[in-house]
Amino acid sequence: MTGLKLYTYPNNKNAWKALIAAEYVGAKIEVPAFEMGKTNKSPEFLKLNPNGKVPTLETPQGGVFESNAIARYVARIADKGLFGHTLFEAAQVEQWIDFTTQEIDAPMLSWFLPIIGYMEYNKKKEEAAVEAVKKGMGVLEKHLHSRTFLVGNSVTLADIVGACNLYWGYTKVFDEAFAKQFPAVTRWFMTLVHQPQFHKVMGAVQIPTEPMKYNPKNTPAAAAKKESKPEQPKKEKAPAAAVKPAQPATPEPEEEKPKEKPKDPLAALPPSKMILDSWKRLYSNTPAAKFQEICVNGLWNGATIPGSPTQEHFEGFDPEGFSLWFCDYKYPEENTINYIVMNKVGGFLQRIDYVRKHAFAVMCILKDSEGQFPIRGFWIFRGQDIPPIMKEECFDLDLYTWTKINPSDEAARKRIGSMLNEEDKIDGLENVEVKVFK
């Protein structure tokens, strides 16, 4: 469908609901230049939305306002599963849209808007809003405990609206400690915002280490007071200062030079005899019949890579340049549905693509006698610790217990071998599926 225009100010999380839905259904929506207080007061705009509010969608048939109504309109442009696949799922989608709007978005705004000075601040009201958000997120936590998405097995409009309703929380007022109280909700939210359709609209999303807190200087009264002090005498000195901008203009490119330095301290480590890419080629090219002999033993002793036209040789594990780790998912009791667990592991590995050149992993999805699916894995990392960027940006990390391996430990070597060989039994449990990060 063409001819759609969405009127909104920039970075409006309510407008994002429709824009993300458009990415999923393949709809094109124009976002015209918009000036709050002018565009929305024009006669043309008021014909579309007599309330003069945004977002407002202009369609060939007329205007649609209220963000959830706009998102529903866009999601129905093409049947891409955004309302589920059955009548019951469609009702559930509507249910969660209403729930996250009323039970999370409403108290979230009561928490967030006073902090940035858009509402009068009241400590007791803030505390009540925080508790209301926690209550709503607690309901989501229980529901998402064993689910990847709110409804069914793929993204629906319920996920889109829910994630947008939580955006200010996860990017402004939640700190890591708050987010960790709701691991399933945090996993769900971060899974969504890393989807390309979300990322294209929202951009990068990261939980702040220091959340925003109320500051009296942010109140409208303080802002008005600040605006009332133009300090014109200083402005008249602009001609003298006007020469100076030309000077910073030359140093500015020099300030960008740090980009040439590695953002990642791993790139600054001393060279290692072990080439991780060579190990990955050894792992990938070794035939199954000789896997233990060549690949598993080769991890420790080195080996020539089968089929290499140059007879490339992997030198073996370097304990000075690399480290080995086991990981174990902390909450196996929530892993009761096979495909959901596979999606969970797949999503984790997909989200850490940025560390691929410094890491290798074998992630084993097992099955115990109670029908749970424990997740255990073996990792190789460049350096002696988990990569710093992974610690900073990967929320999944905290869902696992990480144990550094002594490479001389024979029991650990045997366990590594069972994982690399993808044996039928690992740690005495049935090996259901193995996912490799290389």
N, C-alpha and C positions, 0 to 999 in steps of 0.2 A: 504494500500500500504506500502511496505517495501523498504529498500534500499535507503532511502532519508537521505542526510547529509547536514546540514546547517553550512556553515563556517562563523564565526563572532567573534568579540571580545565580552566580557561580557557586559551586560546591554546596548545593542544596540537597541534602540527603533524601528529602521527600521527592525531588525530581528524579533522583537516581533510580528510584523504584521502576519508573517507566523506561528510563534509558537502558537499564540492565535488561529488563524484559525484552526490549527491542533488539538487543544483541542476540538473545536466544531465538526469537521468532524471525529474525532477518528483516525487521522493519526499519525504514529510514526516517529519522526524526530530525528536523532542522531546529536548532536552538538559536533564535535571533538575538542580536544585541539587546540588552535589557537594562533600563535604568530605573531602579526602585524609586517610587514616588513620582515618576513622570510617565513611564511607559504604562504602568498599571492604572494610571488615572485618566488615560486617554479615552475618548468615546469609543474608539475601535476595540480597545481591550475590554471596556465595561460591557460591551455587547456580548463578549465571550464569557465574562465572569463579572456579574454585577457587584460581587464582593470586593473586587479589585485586589485579589490575593493571588499568590503563586504557590505551587506551579499551576499553570492553566494550559490545557492542550487545545490547539486549534485544529479542527478536522474539516473536511469538505462539507460536512453536515452542520457544523457549528462548534461551540465550545464545550469542553468537559473540564470540570474543576473538582477539587479534592484529590489528593495524591493517590489514594488507594483506588479510587474510581478510574483515574487515568491509567494506573498500572494494570488494572483488570481489562480495560479497553485494549491496551497494547498487547497484553498477553493472549488475547483472543483473536488477534489478527491472523495468526496461523496456529494450527494445532501441533505444538511441539512438546506437549506433556506438561505445560506449566500449571494446568489445573488437574493433574493426575490422569488416570486412565479409566476410572470408573466413577459412577455417580457418588459413591461413598467417599472416594478420594477427593473429588471436587468439593464435597462438603467439608472435609478435613482441611483442605487448603484455605477455604473461607474462614474456618474456625481459627486456625493459627494466625491468619492475617488480623482478624479481630482481636485475638488474645494479645499478640505482641504490640498492637497499636494501643490498646486500652490499659494493659497491665504492665507494659514495659516502657513504651514510648512516652506516655503521659507522665508518669513519675520521673522518667529520665530527664524530660525537659524541665520539670520542677526542680531537679537537682542541678542541671547544667546551666540553664539560662541565668539564674541569679549570679553564678560564678563569673560570667562574662558581662554582667551588668545590664542584661535585658529585662530583668525582673527584680523587684525589691528582695533583698536577702533577709532570710529569717532562719536562724540556726535550728529551731525546732522543726520548721517545715522542711529544711534540708535533711535532717535526720529521719523524718517520716518518709521523705522521698527515697532516700537510700534504702530503707527497710522495704519499701514497696517494690523497688527494683530487685532487691535480693529475693523477695517472695516470688516475683514473676520469673526470675531466672532459675529459681529452685524448681519450678514446674517444668521449665524447659530442660533442666539438668536430668530430671527423672525420665522424661520422654526420650531424650537423646542418648541416654545411657547405653542403649543397645542399637542405636540407629545412626546412620550417616546423615540422613536428611529428615526433615520434619514429616514429609508424606511420601510414601513409596521409596523407590530406589534411585531417584534422580532429583535434580533441582526442580522445584516448583516455585510458583509465585509466593507461596508461604515463606520459603527460604529467602527469597529476594527481599520481601518486605521486612521480614524479621531481622535480617542482617543490617538493613538500612536503619531500622529502629534502634539497633544496638551500636551503630557507628560512633556516635558521640561518646558513648560509654567507653568503648574499647580504645578510642584514640585520644580521649581528653581526661576523663575522670576516673577510669579504672587504672589502678597500678597492677603490677604483676601479682602481688599478694591477693588482691581482690579477684583477679581473673582465675587464679589457681583454686579458688573456692568452688569454681564451676568448670571442671576440666572438660566435661562433655560439651558444654555450650561453647567454651573457648575453642576446642577442636573443631566443632561445627562452623563457628564463625570464621576462623582462620582458613579452613578448607574452602569456604565459599569465596572469601575475598582474594584468594589466590587463583580462582578460576579466571580464564582469560576474559570472559564476558564481564565479570565484576571489575577486574583490574583495569580494563580499558576505560571504564567509567570513573571508578574511584581513585585509581592510581595506587601507589604502594600504601599498605596499612601496617602500622606497627604499634604495639602496646607501649605506652610511655613508661619510663622508669620513675618519673616524678609526675603524678597526676596534677591537673589544675585544681587550685583551691581558691576559695573566696578571697578577694582583695578589694578593700573599699575604694581603691583608686580606679577600679574598673566600673564603678557605678555610673549611671547616666549623669548624675549630678556632678560627679568628679570630672567626667568628660566635658560637660558643658562649661565647668569652671576653667578647665584647661584651654578650651576653645576661646574663652573670653579674654585671654592674655596673648594677643598677637605679637607683642614685643617688636613693634615696628622699627625702633632704632636699630635693632640687630639686623633686620631685613635690609635696611638701607645700606648696610655694608656689603651687600651682595656683589657690587662691582669689584671690590677688592678680592672677595672670595671667588669671583667668577673665573679668575685666572687659575685658581688652584685646582678646579676639576680637571684641567688639562694635565696636571701633574700626576694625580692618582691614576689617570687613564693609562699611563705607561707602566706603573708598578702593577696594575691589576692583572695583566696577563701573567706577570711573574708569580702572583699569588696562586695562580692555577697550576703552577709547576708541581706542587705536591701530588697532583693526580698521577704523575709519572711514578711516584713511589708506590710500592705495593700497599694497598689498603689492608691486605691480609699479611700478618707477620710470618705466615708459613713460607711466603715467597722469599723471605730474608734468611731462612735457615741455611746452614752450611750444606753444600752438596752431599748427596748420599749415593753410595754405590748401587742402591736399590732403585730401579726405575719402576714406578707404580704402573705405568702403561704396559711395560713388559710383562709384569705379573698378570695384568688383565688379559693380555694376548695369550699368555700361557694357559690361563683358566679357560678362555674361550676356545682355543684351538686344540686342546688335548682330547683325544678320543676317549669315550667312556670306558673302553676296555683297558686302557692304560692310565686312567685318571689318578688312581692312588699312587702308582709307581712314578709317574712323571710330574703331575701337578701338585698333589698333596705333599709328597716327599720333596718336590722341587721348591716349595715355599720355604723350606728350611735349608736345603742343600744346594739350591740352584738347579737349573735344567735348561736344555735347549728347546726352544719353542717349536713344536711339531709343525711342519709345513712352511716354516719360514724360509723364503728364498735366500736370505742372507745368513741363515743359521744363527739367528738372534739368540743370545743366551741371557736368561734371567739369572742374576747373581745370587738370589736368595734373600731372605728377610734380613734387614739391617736394623737391629735394636736401638741403634743410636739415632737414626734418622726417622724411624717410624715407631708406632706403638700399636698394640693389639688390644681389642676390647670385646667383651661379651655384653649384650644388652638383654633385658628381661622386662616385658611389659608388666607394669605394676598392678593392673586391674583385670586379671583374666576372667573374673566373674562377670564382666560386662561383655565378654566376647562369646556370644552364644549362637550367632548366626554366621555361617561360613563366609558368604559373599561379602557381608559387611566388614568382617575382619580383613578380608583380602583388599577391599577398598581402603580400609584404614591404613594398612601397610603401604599400599600403592600410592596413596595420597601423601604419606610421610616422605617417601623416597622422591616423589615428584617435586615436593616443596623444597628439597635441599639440593636441587640441581646445581646451584652455585658452588657447591663444595665437591662436585664430582671429580675434578682433577686431583684432589687431595685425599680421596677416600675410596674404599671398596667395602662392600658388605654383602653378606648372605643372610637374609631374613627368613626364618623358618616358622611357618604357621602350623602348630601342632594340635593334637586333639587328646584330651584326657578322658578318664572313665566317666566323668560327670557331664560330658558333652560340651565342655568349655574349650576354647581355642587359645591356649597360651601362645605368645609371640616371643621367640628368642632368636638372637642373631649374633653374628661374628663380624667384627669391623676391623679394618686396617686404616689408620689415620697417619698422615704426615705429621711429624713432630711427636712430642711426648704427652700430648693432651688432646681432648676433643677440640677441633678447630674453633677458635674464638668466635668467628662469624656465625657458626652453627649454634653456639651457646646464646648469642645475642638475638638471633632472628628465628630460631626454630622452636616453637612452643611445644612440639611433640617430644622434645628431648626430656622434659620433666615427667613424661608419662612412662619412662623406662628407668630401670635401675642399671647403672653402668659400672662394670667391673673391669679394671685394667688387668691384662693377662701377663703373667711371667712367661716369656717365650721359652724358658728352659723347663717349664712344668710339663711333664709327660702326660699327665691326666688332661691338662688343658689342650695339649697338642692332639690327643686322641679325640677330644670333643670337637675341636676345630675340623679335624678330618671327617668326622661324621656329618658335620654341616656342609662342608665343601662337596662331599660325595653324595649329598642329598639322600642319606640312608633312610630306609623305611621306618626305622625307629631312631629317634634322637632324644636323649635323656630319658629313655624308656617309654616315650610317648609316640603315638602315631604321627608320622610326618605327612601332613595333608598337602601343603603347598610351599614352594620356596620362591622367593623373589630376590633377584640379584641387583645390586647397585654397582655399576662399573662404568 
